Structure formats: structure tokens, C-alpha cells
Amino acid sequence: MPLDPRRVRGPEDSQPPEVWAAAGGAGAAAEEEEDAAPRDPCALRPLFARAGLLSQAEGSAYVELSGGTKVLCAAWGPREAAEPGAAAGAG
């Protein structure tokens, strides 16, 4: 089966998240938490997740993380390819 050239290829190699969690962060959040105990990068954190949130999409998901991050993802199926040379405004 040939590869799809439209897909974005991932990185050749990757690093586990523990490497970046141990490095610590810079900024206002790091200054406020200087006295706090370091967080275990492998500890489970509270989250809220819900699937099928958007009725218009073929698949969707919503996730809220404890740090205030909110993510909404949606997926639609493949579309018919446009005819070559049938660009909008041509003619």
C-alpha cells in the first residue's frame, strides 16, 4: 500500500515526557511554586473528558485538564476530490 503524501509525518525519534517534566519551567507559574514540593511526573492528574460533543462531526472529543487547559477536537470524513481545472472563479 503506497504512503499518503498529504499526511504529516511524525518525528523520527521522540523523548519521554519525564525528561521535560524534570527540567522545570520558567515564568510566573514557576516563581509562584518555588516553595511547593515538586510534582511527580508519573502521578495521575484529574481531568474531564467527553466524546461525541459535536453532532456535525463524525467524531469529536472534549478534554479539560487540571491546569486550565481545554481541548476540543473534531474529525470529518474524506471529501470528494475536486476536478482538476475546476478552480473557483475560473471561466
Helices and strands as residue ranges (DSSP letters): H 17-23, H 28-32, E 47-51, E 59-65, E 70-75
